[in-house]
Amino acid sequence: GENVEQHPSTLSVQEGDSAVIKCTYSDSASNYFPWYKQELGKRPQLIIDIRSNVGEKKDQRIAVTLNKTAKHFSLHITETQPEDSAVYFCAASGRNRLAFGKGNQVVVIP
Amino acid sequence: NAGVTQTPKFQVLKTGQSMTLQCAQDMNHNSMYWYRQDPGMGLRLIYYSASEGTTDKGEVPNGYNVSRLNKREFSLRLESAAPSQTSVYFCASSEPRLAGGYNEQFFGPGTRLTVL
């Protein structure tokens, strides 16, 4: 089945700097790649997603890029703010399920 | 709209006890899912229901059963709880794309379960 890996596990950035999280996936048939944000004690919530027919998607300070050849996709957060501190999960569509990565802790230092 | 709701929010069980976690959604979604979340392990799929009347095993189904009671409700049952089932359980729902494939999954608030 689909296997998704996320790197790095923890990322600390100064407020105002950019944060980049990269995920790799194993199944070349995967065609949907969402990113979820989970604040401490809260439920995961979708922040952006991309489908395999698109190489990049932006929503204000957040962007996702997809490289199908290399089978990796990345989340880019620009002008980071303290409220961006959270755990971020990437996922990829497998045969019958979404396969989630193990998550990245992002800490924005004021 | 309440979205996806789960009960209870917290539960403590003794080894061998049974319980049912309840989940309901009011978004008229066809697909529903149960995940468990353990530290450093991400979200792992336990069972899912692609549509009313169907259920299928996910990545970690052992020790669990599910019931898709109707389109709105999807319950998860632990027949004989074990300490290894201590976790946070999330229910989610989504509406598959007409042409096949995935759309956003909406998550419930979670149930924090401790098995002693």
Interface residues (C-beta under 8 A of the other chain):
Chain A: G1 N31 Y32 P34 K42 R43 P44 Q45 L46 D49 R51 F89 S93 N96 R97 L98 F100 G101 K102 G103
Chain B: Y33 G40 M41 G42 L43 R44 L45 Y48 D56 G58 E59 F90 G101 Y102 E104 Q105 F107 G108 P109 G110
